[in-house]
């Protein structure tokens, strides 16, 4: 209390020192050379944080060492708003089971279905609740450079440790345009470049990454083209995370990848950690491949959303245009859980098939 009183007194005293404009002087000097009035400056009063400081300032080196990063799912309430209670529980399960980072509002987290206000709020919420236990990487990329700049400024302002940036999609650009786009956001803080041509319609060629690697803020690349490309970068000392869960074991142990940015770890964080940390394990990898195949038969995050609902970890609520998997595939998931072992999956409820009527589809939110 004493500290708060002292703080308020300091602010009150400093307020008295602010220069006050003299309108008469302005009119007297109209004919002379104009000079900007002195700005109101708060003296150094040891405030908790000043505008030139960035919360949770992190170096790219801190991000480069992460081996298991989960592209975290965003759960919803029946009215389509975020279910933050379920979200917090899911993030906590990742931390308890060894995930070192989370991507907030990525493809898996359905950032494409969020307003930017929702997006930044969720990044800030994640930082405030879990930022001391896990690295928070906000997806602030856009096909609009202007939007990417603004969202990234906001993301770092609310404390994210790093940004995830995709190349401009749909409205594709030239190689030079890609470099210019990324150059606009790299100076803001640690950045992971995300290459997924199946979604953007355009590959980020290696010459772009080699150019961007000159920036100290390039933490690395989430690469979805394949392990030949992964090795091409790692041979040059560029950090790479596999963006393909079905290839991540070999990427990690045969091609030099640092780790994986994973969808599957939403469901099996402990086993995915084992796959990334404990050396080659072809037996475990083979055991997980049928589940990974099931997860990606339909565009992500359709299957993941369905699976988490079946496990009782999130409510069976979908923001359109995503809809749940059909009954036959839901039955298949139940069988996969039994083969792998329910104890390895997140949550504590028994896995269920769920009826079609259990799912809620939201078009306005």
C-alpha positions as CSV (number, residue, x, y, z in Angstrom):
1,X,0.0,0.0,0.0
2,X,2.8,2.4,0.9
3,X,4.4,1.6,-2.5
4,X,1.2,2.4,-4.3
5,X,0.8,5.7,-2.3
6,X,4.4,6.7,-3.2
7,X,3.8,5.8,-6.8
8,X,0.6,8.0,-7.0
9,X,2.4,10.9,-5.3
10,X,5.2,10.7,-7.8
11,X,2.7,10.8,-10.6
12,X,0.8,13.8,-9.0
13,X,4.1,15.7,-8.6
14,X,5.2,14.9,-12.1
15,X,1.8,16.1,-13.4
16,X,2.5,19.5,-11.9
17,X,5.7,19.8,-13.8
18,X,4.0,19.3,-17.2
19,X,4.4,22.4,-19.5
20,X,1.2,24.2,-20.2
21,X,0.5,25.8,-23.5
22,X,0.4,29.6,-23.7
23,X,-2.1,30.5,-26.4
24,X,-1.1,34.1,-26.3
25,X,2.5,33.2,-27.1
26,X,1.2,31.2,-30.1
27,X,-0.5,34.2,-31.6
28,X,2.4,36.5,-30.9
29,X,4.8,34.2,-32.8
30,X,2.6,33.5,-35.8
31,X,4.8,35.5,-38.0
32,X,8.0,33.9,-36.8
33,X,9.5,30.5,-37.2
34,X,7.2,27.8,-35.8
35,X,8.6,25.7,-33.0
36,X,6.9,22.6,-31.7
37,X,5.7,23.0,-28.1
38,X,7.6,21.0,-25.5
39,X,6.0,17.6,-25.1
40,X,4.8,16.5,-21.7
41,X,7.5,14.2,-20.5
42,X,7.2,12.0,-17.4
43,X,10.6,11.8,-15.6
44,X,12.1,8.5,-14.8
45,X,10.1,7.4,-11.8
46,X,10.9,3.8,-12.0
47,X,7.6,2.9,-13.5
48,X,7.0,-0.8,-14.1
49,X,7.3,-0.6,-17.9
50,X,7.8,2.2,-20.3
51,X,6.6,2.4,-23.9
52,X,10.0,1.6,-25.4
53,X,10.2,-1.7,-23.5
54,X,8.6,-4.9,-24.8
55,X,7.1,-7.3,-22.3
56,X,8.8,-10.7,-22.3
57,X,11.6,-9.6,-24.5
58,X,13.0,-12.8,-25.9
59,X,15.9,-13.5,-28.2
60,X,15.7,-15.6,-31.3
61,X,18.2,-18.0,-29.6
62,X,15.6,-18.8,-26.9
63,X,13.2,-19.9,-29.6
64,X,15.7,-21.9,-31.7
65,X,16.2,-24.4,-28.9
66,X,12.5,-25.5,-28.7
67,X,11.9,-29.1,-29.8
68,X,8.2,-29.6,-29.2
69,X,5.8,-26.7,-30.1
70,X,2.1,-27.4,-30.1
71,X,-0.2,-25.6,-32.6
72,X,-2.9,-25.2,-29.9
73,X,-6.6,-25.7,-30.6
74,X,-9.0,-22.9,-29.7
75,X,-12.2,-24.3,-28.0
76,X,-15.6,-22.6,-28.2
77,X,-18.7,-22.1,-26.1
78,X,-22.1,-22.9,-27.6
79,X,-22.6,-19.3,-28.7
80,X,-19.3,-19.4,-30.6
81,X,-17.2,-17.3,-28.2
82,X,-13.9,-18.7,-26.9
83,X,-14.1,-21.3,-24.1
84,X,-11.2,-20.0,-22.1
85,X,-11.7,-22.5,-19.3
86,X,-11.3,-25.4,-21.7
87,X,-8.4,-23.5,-23.5
88,X,-6.5,-23.0,-20.3
89,X,-6.9,-26.7,-19.3
90,X,-5.7,-27.8,-22.7
91,X,-2.6,-25.5,-22.6
92,X,-1.9,-26.7,-19.1
93,X,-2.0,-30.3,-20.3
94,X,0.6,-29.4,-22.9
95,X,2.9,-27.8,-20.3
96,X,2.5,-30.7,-17.8
97,X,3.4,-33.2,-20.6
98,X,6.5,-31.4,-21.8
99,X,5.5,-29.1,-24.6
100,X,7.9,-26.1,-24.7
101,X,5.9,-23.7,-26.9
102,X,2.5,-23.1,-28.2
103,X,1.4,-21.5,-31.5
104,X,-1.7,-19.3,-30.7
105,X,-4.2,-18.6,-33.4
106,X,-2.5,-20.6,-36.1
107,X,-4.3,-22.8,-38.7
108,X,-5.0,-25.4,-36.0
109,X,-6.1,-22.7,-33.6
110,X,-8.4,-21.2,-36.4
111,X,-6.8,-17.8,-36.4
112,X,-8.4,-17.5,-39.9
113,X,-11.8,-17.5,-38.2
114,X,-11.0,-14.9,-35.6
115,X,-11.2,-11.1,-35.7
116,X,-7.9,-9.4,-34.9
117,X,-9.3,-8.3,-31.6
118,X,-10.0,-11.9,-30.7
119,X,-6.7,-12.9,-32.0
120,X,-4.6,-10.5,-30.0
121,X,-6.8,-11.0,-26.9
122,X,-6.1,-14.8,-27.0
123,X,-2.3,-14.2,-27.4
124,X,-2.3,-11.8,-24.4
125,X,-4.4,-14.2,-22.3
126,X,-2.0,-17.0,-23.1
127,X,1.0,-14.9,-22.1
128,X,-0.6,-13.7,-18.9
129,X,-1.6,-17.2,-17.8
130,X,1.2,-19.3,-19.1
131,X,4.0,-17.1,-20.4
132,X,6.4,-18.0,-17.6
133,X,6.0,-21.7,-18.3
134,X,5.9,-22.0,-22.1
135,X,7.0,-19.9,-25.0
136,X,4.0,-18.2,-26.6
137,X,4.3,-17.8,-30.4
138,X,1.5,-15.7,-31.9
139,X,0.4,-16.2,-35.4
140,X,0.3,-12.6,-36.6
141,X,0.9,-13.3,-40.3
142,X,-1.3,-12.1,-43.1
143,X,-1.5,-11.9,-46.8
144,X,-1.6,-8.1,-46.2
145,X,1.7,-6.6,-45.2
146,X,-0.1,-3.8,-43.5
147,X,-2.2,-6.2,-41.4
148,X,0.9,-8.4,-40.6
149,X,2.8,-5.3,-39.3
150,X,-0.1,-4.1,-37.1
151,X,-0.9,-7.5,-35.7
152,X,2.8,-8.2,-34.9
153,X,3.2,-4.9,-33.2
154,X,0.1,-5.7,-31.0
155,X,1.3,-9.3,-30.4
156,X,4.7,-8.2,-29.1
157,X,3.0,-5.4,-27.1
158,X,0.9,-7.9,-25.2
159,X,3.9,-10.1,-24.5
160,X,4.2,-12.9,-27.0
161,X,7.7,-14.3,-27.2
162,X,7.9,-14.8,-31.0
163,X,5.8,-14.3,-34.1
164,X,4.8,-16.9,-36.8
165,X,4.6,-15.5,-40.3
166,X,3.2,-17.1,-43.4
167,X,3.9,-15.8,-46.9
168,X,1.1,-13.8,-48.6
169,X,-1.5,-16.3,-49.7
170,X,-4.1,-16.1,-52.5
171,X,-2.9,-12.8,-53.7
172,X,0.5,-14.3,-54.4
173,X,3.6,-12.1,-54.9
174,X,7.0,-12.3,-56.4
175,X,10.1,-13.6,-54.7
176,X,11.2,-10.0,-54.2
177,X,7.8,-9.2,-52.7
178,X,8.1,-12.1,-50.2
179,X,11.4,-10.8,-49.0
180,X,10.1,-7.2,-48.7
181,X,7.0,-8.6,-46.8
182,X,9.1,-10.5,-44.3
183,X,11.6,-7.6,-44.0
184,X,8.8,-5.4,-42.7
185,X,8.1,-7.7,-39.7
186,X,11.4,-9.3,-38.8
187,X,12.8,-6.2,-37.0
188,X,10.0,-6.4,-34.4
189,X,11.2,-9.6,-32.7
190,X,11.9,-13.3,-33.0
191,X,10.2,-14.7,-36.0
192,X,9.4,-18.2,-37.4
193,X,8.6,-18.3,-41.1
194,X,5.9,-20.8,-42.1
195,X,6.1,-22.5,-45.5
196,X,3.0,-24.5,-46.4
197,X,2.4,-24.3,-50.1
198,X,-0.7,-26.6,-49.9
199,X,-2.5,-23.7,-48.1
200,X,-0.9,-20.6,-49.6
201,X,-0.6,-21.8,-53.2
202,X,3.0,-20.7,-53.3
203,X,6.3,-22.2,-52.1
204,X,8.8,-20.0,-50.2
205,X,11.9,-20.9,-52.2
206,X,15.2,-21.4,-50.3
207,X,16.8,-18.2,-51.7
208,X,14.2,-16.2,-49.8
209,X,15.0,-18.0,-46.5
210,X,18.8,-17.6,-47.1
211,X,18.3,-13.9,-47.6
212,X,16.1,-13.6,-44.5
213,X,18.6,-15.6,-42.5
214,X,20.8,-12.5,-42.4
215,X,18.4,-11.1,-39.8
216,X,19.3,-11.9,-36.2
217,X,15.5,-12.2,-35.5
218,X,14.9,-15.1,-37.8
219,X,14.5,-18.0,-35.3
220,X,13.9,-20.5,-38.0
221,X,11.4,-22.1,-40.5
222,X,8.4,-24.3,-40.1
223,X,8.8,-26.3,-43.2
224,X,6.0,-28.5,-44.8
225,X,7.6,-29.2,-48.2
226,X,9.5,-32.3,-47.0
227,X,12.6,-33.6,-45.4
228,X,14.9,-32.9,-48.4
229,X,14.1,-29.2,-47.9
230,X,14.6,-29.6,-44.1
231,X,18.1,-31.0,-44.7
232,X,18.9,-28.3,-47.2
233,X,18.4,-25.7,-44.5
234,X,19.9,-27.5,-41.6
235,X,23.1,-28.1,-43.6
236,X,23.4,-24.3,-43.8
237,X,22.8,-23.9,-40.1
238,X,19.2,-22.7,-40.4
239,X,16.9,-23.9,-37.6
240,X,13.9,-25.9,-38.9
241,X,10.8,-27.4,-37.3
242,X,9.0,-30.1,-39.3
243,X,5.5,-29.0,-40.1
244,X,4.4,-32.5,-41.0
245,X,3.7,-34.8,-38.1
246,X,4.1,-37.9,-40.2
247,X,7.6,-36.9,-41.2
248,X,8.8,-35.3,-37.9
249,X,10.5,-38.3,-36.4
250,X,12.8,-38.7,-39.5
251,X,13.1,-35.0,-39.8
252,X,14.4,-34.8,-36.2
253,X,16.8,-37.8,-36.2
254,X,17.8,-38.2,-39.8
255,X,17.7,-34.7,-41.4
256,X,18.8,-32.3,-38.6
257,X,15.4,-30.7,-37.7
258,X,15.3,-29.1,-34.2
259,X,11.9,-30.5,-33.6
260,X,8.2,-30.2,-34.7
261,X,5.4,-27.7,-34.6
262,X,2.7,-30.3,-34.1
263,X,-1.0,-30.8,-34.4
264,X,-0.9,-34.3,-32.9
265,X,0.6,-33.1,-29.7
266,X,-2.8,-31.5,-28.8
267,X,-3.9,-35.1,-28.3
268,X,-0.6,-36.9,-27.2
269,X,1.8,-34.3,-25.9
270,X,3.8,-36.9,-23.8
271,X,4.3,-39.3,-26.6
272,X,5.2,-36.5,-29.0
273,X,7.8,-35.2,-26.5
274,X,9.3,-38.7,-26.3
275,X,9.5,-38.8,-30.1
276,X,11.4,-35.5,-30.2
277,X,13.6,-35.9,-27.1
278,X,14.5,-39.5,-26.5
279,X,16.3,-40.5,-29.7
280,X,15.2,-42.6,-32.6
281,X,12.1,-44.6,-31.8
282,X,10.7,-46.2,-35.0
283,X,8.4,-48.4,-33.0
284,X,6.7,-45.5,-31.4
285,X,6.6,-43.6,-34.6
286,X,5.0,-46.5,-36.4
287,X,2.4,-46.8,-33.6
288,X,1.4,-43.1,-34.0
289,X,1.3,-43.0,-37.8
290,X,-2.3,-44.4,-38.2
291,X,-3.6,-41.7,-35.9
292,X,-1.6,-39.0,-37.7
293,X,-3.0,-40.3,-41.0
294,X,-6.5,-40.2,-39.6
295,X,-5.9,-36.6,-38.4
296,X,-5.0,-35.3,-41.9
297,X,-7.4,-37.2,-44.2
298,X,-9.6,-34.1,-44.1
299,X,-8.1,-30.6,-43.9
300,X,-6.8,-29.7,-40.5
301,X,-8.3,-28.9,-37.9
302,X,-11.5,-30.8,-38.7
303,X,-10.3,-34.1,-37.3
304,X,-8.5,-32.6,-34.3
305,X,-11.6,-30.7,-33.4
306,X,-13.7,-33.9,-33.6
307,X,-11.2,-35.9,-31.6
308,X,-10.9,-33.4,-28.8
309,X,-14.7,-33.3,-28.5
310,X,-14.8,-37.1,-28.4
311,X,-12.3,-37.1,-25.6
312,X,-14.4,-34.6,-23.7
313,X,-11.7,-32.0,-23.6
314,X,-13.6,-29.4,-25.5
315,X,-17.3,-28.9,-26.3
316,X,-18.5,-30.2,-29.6
317,X,-18.8,-26.7,-31.1
318,X,-17.5,-25.9,-34.6
319,X,-17.2,-22.5,-36.2
320,X,-18.2,-22.9,-39.8
321,X,-16.9,-23.6,-42.4
322,X,-15.5,-26.5,-40.3
323,X,-17.9,-29.4,-39.6
324,X,-17.2,-32.6,-37.6
325,X,-16.1,-35.9,-39.2
326,X,-18.8,-38.3,-40.1
327,X,-19.9,-41.2,-37.8
328,X,-17.7,-43.9,-39.4
329,X,-14.5,-41.8,-38.9
330,X,-15.5,-41.0,-35.3
331,X,-15.8,-44.8,-34.6
332,X,-12.4,-45.2,-36.2
333,X,-11.0,-42.7,-33.7
334,X,-12.4,-44.6,-30.8
335,X,-10.6,-47.7,-32.0
336,X,-7.3,-45.8,-32.5
337,X,-7.5,-44.5,-28.9
338,X,-7.9,-48.0,-27.6
339,X,-4.9,-49.3,-29.6
340,X,-2.6,-46.5,-28.4
341,X,-4.0,-46.4,-24.9
342,X,-6.5,-43.9,-23.5
343,X,-3.9,-43.0,-20.7
344,X,-1.7,-41.4,-23.4
345,X,-4.3,-38.9,-24.5
346,X,-5.2,-35.6,-22.9
347,X,-8.2,-35.5,-20.7
348,X,-9.7,-37.9,-18.2
349,X,-13.1,-38.8,-19.7
350,X,-13.8,-42.0,-21.6
351,X,-13.6,-41.5,-25.4
352,X,-17.1,-41.4,-27.0
353,X,-18.3,-41.7,-30.6
354,X,-20.9,-38.9,-30.1
355,X,-24.1,-38.5,-32.1
356,X,-24.5,-36.1,-35.0
357,X,-26.9,-34.2,-32.9
358,X,-24.3,-33.6,-30.2
359,X,-22.4,-31.2,-32.5
360,X,-23.2,-27.5,-32.6
361,X,-22.3,-25.5,-35.8
362,X,-21.9,-21.8,-35.5
363,X,-22.1,-19.4,-38.4
364,X,-22.3,-16.1,-36.5
365,X,-20.0,-15.4,-33.6
